[in-house]
Amino acid sequence: MTTRREVLQIGAWTAAGAAAPAVLATRAPPKTILVLGGTGFIGPHLTQEAQRGGWEVTHFNRGKRAAGGVAGVETKHQA
């Protein structure tokens, strides 16, 4: 016998499955993130994951490491 909770769960999953193609088809505006530093210990990993998630990444740093910046990332240097 199916419980009320199971029926509600099945209904929720069915509704979510029906709505998913419409949600995925819409184009969301690009998200942007500013990473302070960005070329040190954790910055490259954070940048890579953000780009994989569809974020546009900008680094703001002192320009002491990786003077050319990271490929595919806008870099601003402190004056």
C-alpha positions in Angstrom: 0.0 0.0 0.0 1.3 3.4 -0.9 1.4 6.0 1.9 0.3 9.6 1.6 3.9 10.7 1.9 5.0 8.5 -1.0 2.1 9.8 -3.2 3.2 13.4 -2.5 6.8 12.6 -3.2 5.9 11.0 -6.5 3.8 14.0 -7.4 6.6 16.4 -6.6 9.1 14.5 -8.6 6.7 14.3 -11.6 6.1 18.0 -11.4 9.8 18.8 -11.2 10.6 16.5 -14.1 8.0 18.2 -16.2 9.3 21.7 -15.4 13.0 20.9 -15.8 13.2 21.2 -19.6 11.5 24.6 -19.6 13.8 25.9 -16.9 16.9 24.5 -18.6 15.9 26.0 -21.9 15.9 29.6 -20.6 19.1 31.6 -20.9 20.1 33.1 -17.6 22.3 36.2 -17.7 26.0 35.4 -16.9 27.0 35.6 -13.3 30.1 37.5 -12.4 32.5 37.0 -9.5 35.5 39.1 -8.3 38.4 37.1 -6.8 40.8 39.1 -4.7 44.2 37.7 -5.3 43.4 34.8 -7.6 46.9 33.6 -8.4 47.9 32.3 -5.0 47.2 29.1 -3.1 43.4 28.7 -3.5 42.7 31.3 -6.2 43.3 29.1 -9.3 41.1 26.3 -7.9 38.3 28.7 -7.0 38.5 30.3 -10.5 38.4 26.9 -12.2 35.3 25.8 -10.3 33.6 29.2 -10.8 34.2 29.0 -14.6 32.9 25.4 -14.7 29.7 26.7 -13.0 29.2 29.3 -15.7 30.6 32.4 -13.8 32.6 35.2 -15.5 35.7 35.6 -13.3 37.7 38.8 -12.7 40.9 38.8 -10.6 42.1 41.8 -8.7 45.7 41.4 -7.5 49.0 43.1 -6.9 50.6 41.5 -10.0 53.4 39.8 -8.1 52.5 36.3 -9.2 51.4 35.2 -12.7 51.9 38.6 -14.1 50.0 37.6 -17.3 47.1 36.4 -15.2 45.1 33.3 -15.8 43.8 32.3 -19.3 40.2 33.3 -19.8 40.1 35.6 -16.8 40.0 39.4 -16.7 42.8 40.6 -14.5 43.0 44.0 -12.8 46.3 45.0 -11.1 46.6 47.3 -8.1 48.3 50.5 -9.2 
